[in-house]
Amino acid sequence: MNHLLSLCFLMNLIPSFFFLHAISEEKLLSLIHEHEAEIPVLNSLSSSEMRSSASEKRWQDSYNTTLNSSLMTGKTGENSFITSQPVYDETSSFNVGMQKKLGLGTSLSAMVEAQKKHYESAGGEHSRTTTIGKVAIEIDLWKNFLGRFDESKSEFYRLSKEIAKDESVLEKRSFINQMRGIYWNLVAKEHAINIATKQFELAKEQEADARLRHKNSVADLGELARYGAQTAMRESTVNFLLYERENLVNEIKKNLPFLTDDDLDVAGIGIAQTEQEVLTCLKIISAQETPEQNSSTWNLIALNVENLSKQNQYLLKSYAMPDISLQLQGSSKNTQDTFAKSYDDHFKRDYGGYQAGVFVNIPLGRRNTVGDDVAADKLSTHAKVTRIKSDLVMMHEFTQKAHVLLIRALSGQQRGSKNLELRVSEMQKKFKQGRITVGELMMDQDSFLNGELNLINTKSTVIGVILKYLTVFDGTKCSFNRI
């Protein structure tokens, strides 16, 4: 009766996904790519990349043509003291213009304007209308000479966008490899549950046999208690493994919300092919003496960070530079009694003129703050690049050392597992022959179970180490490097 209750308890612990279709790693990856828009982590990465792209587009928009216009009117009650110089008591004006940056530190603008002024004199009320047309070109002679400031600004935004894009790709790869790691832990946990369940069933059979022998006065109460303790421990092991599997399933569902109403099942998923892929990948990595021999997007990011810093330092220094520009302007201006006359007369006579001027704007007191900003940028860049390169070297060296140790561990555990399996088989024969005690048999059975579980854990560790390496060295050429 107790065993029946235990079995019912176990069946209730096993979630519904245990009986549904098995999901392969390939299918899991396909679902991630298919439902990428529904994954919060990947959405966050996309938004970061979009913000960087938006900054670049805002800068590019500064080269678009701009339209500007104004309409003004005014009135004054001022009286003229000199009759020959009347006061314009009512004025109104309207203008419309366009401006565009041309590159190479130049900008072009054009404007038309109409002004109407009203005044009173001894001869009565009068009005005058003035129409003006202007075309001007402005050339930067210092800070943005030949467009060097604009070019640096464009390169700054381009590099910022590239870095954000590469970091987003790496973060996405990291997330997918994290899901792959959880998936293979789930597969390993399923194998562990299968092994532990078989040992649990064996323990129940041995306990039932001991009860029968005790009933027939062949086995004593101590032997029966020993078998009962083994059954309880095996049941506890199975329950704890089921709990760990449930945690892994919940972790996947938490990160992949579209699977919330679906059930994951990896029962029957083999791990032998994956083991071979991982071992082959480890051999490829161990053959690389230096991390530079393996391609990593982090190397490109480090290079772009250095180039970005150079552009940023130039831009910071530019803020302390004087603004010196040359402005050339051509204009046509005509004043008549009415707007129509003033406008028409522009095409009948030459009212053209020109202006040329140099404008200087010198910032004062900025050099000290700019120097501090440049020094801070240099330190920050050096720290970031050094950390990236250091992390690459450490990851490569760690994986190479881990490769040797883990291969040795796997080899030893596999040999031990085979020997323990053989020993348990022989010990069972000896026990039936009465040549060993029940305690000796159980000790070997427990050693075999622990050995099998440790072997599975080691395999999971190897897969985890490889996935972390492939997240950093994303260009490593091995079949297990896939997303």
C-alpha positions, 0 to 999 in steps of 0.5 A: 500500500505504501508503495502504491501511494509513493507511485501515485505521489511521483506520478502527480509530481511529473508535469503534463509535458512528460507525455507530450511531443519531444522538442529538439534543440533545432526546433527550440532555436526555430521557435526563438527566431520565429517569436523574437518580437515576443521575447522581452530580452531581445526587444530590449536589445533591439530598442538599444540598437534603434536608439543609436540608429535614431541618433545617426539619423537625427544628425543626417537630418541636419543636412536636409533643406529647412524652410523658414518664414515670418510675418510681422506687423507693428504700429507706433504713435511717435510723431516726427520732429522734422517734416522732411524725415517722416516717422513710419507709424505702421510697418508690416513685413513678410519673408520666406526662405530656405537653407541647406547644408552642402557639406565641406563646411558650407551652407547655402540660403535664399530668402525673399522679403516684402516690407510695407511702411506707412507714414504721414506728411504734409502732403497726406498719407503715404506708403512704401513697399520694399521687396528684397531677394537674397542668396548667401553662402557661408563657408567655415574657415576654421573649425569645420574647414572643408567639413572636417568637423561634420565628417568627424561627427558623422563618423562618431555616429556611424561607429556608435551605431556599429558598436551598438549593433555588434553588442546587440548581436553578441547579447542576442547570441548570449541569450540564445546560448543561455537558452541552449544551455538550459535546454541541454541541462534539461536533457541531462536532467531527463537522463538523470531522472530515467537512471534514478527512476530505474534504480528506484524501481530496483530498490522497490523490487529488492524491498518487496523481495526482502519483505517476502523473505522476512515473512518466510523468516529468511531475512531479518528485520535489519535487512528489511529496514536497510532495503526500506531506507534505500527505497526512501533515499532513491525516491527522494533522489527522483523527487529532487531531480523532478524539482530541478527539471521543473525549475529548468522548464520554468526558466525557459518559459520565463525567458520565452513567454510564447511557451507559457501555454505549451509544454516542454518535453525532451524525453527521448532526446539523445545526447550522444551526437551532441557529446561528439560535437562538443568534444570536436569543438573542444579539440578545435579550441585547444589547437588555437594557441592564442585567442587572436586565432579565433574570430570574435566580434569583441575584437571588432568592438574594441577596435571601434571603441578606440576609433570612436574615442579618437573622434570624440576627443576631436569633437571635444577639442573642437568645442574650444576652437573659435568659429571663423566663417566667410559669408558672401551674399548677393541681394536685390532690393527695390522700393516703390509705392506698391508691391506690384510695382516694386516686384515688377521693377526688379526685372526691368532694372538692376538693383543688385548688390553684394556683401562679404564679411568674415565672422569670428566667435571665440569661446572663452574659458572652455579649454580647462573643461575640455581638457578634463573631458578629453582625459576622462574619455581616454581613461574610460576608453583604455579601461574598456578596451583593456577589459575586453582584451583581458576577458578574451585572453582569460576566457581562452586560457580558462577553456583550454585548461578546462578542456584538459581537466574535463576530458580527464574527468569524463574519461575517468567517470566513464571508466568508473561507471562501466566498472561499477555496472559490472561490479553491481552485476557480479555483487548481485550474483554473490548476494543471491549466493549468500557470499556478501551482505546486503550492506555491501550490495547496497553500497555498490548500487549507491556508488553506481547511481552516484557515478552515473549522476556525476557523469551526467553533471560533468557532461552538462558542465562541458556543454556549458563551458563550450557555450560560454566560449562560443558566446565570446568567440562567436567566429569559432568554426565548429558544428556546435557553434549555431544559433 
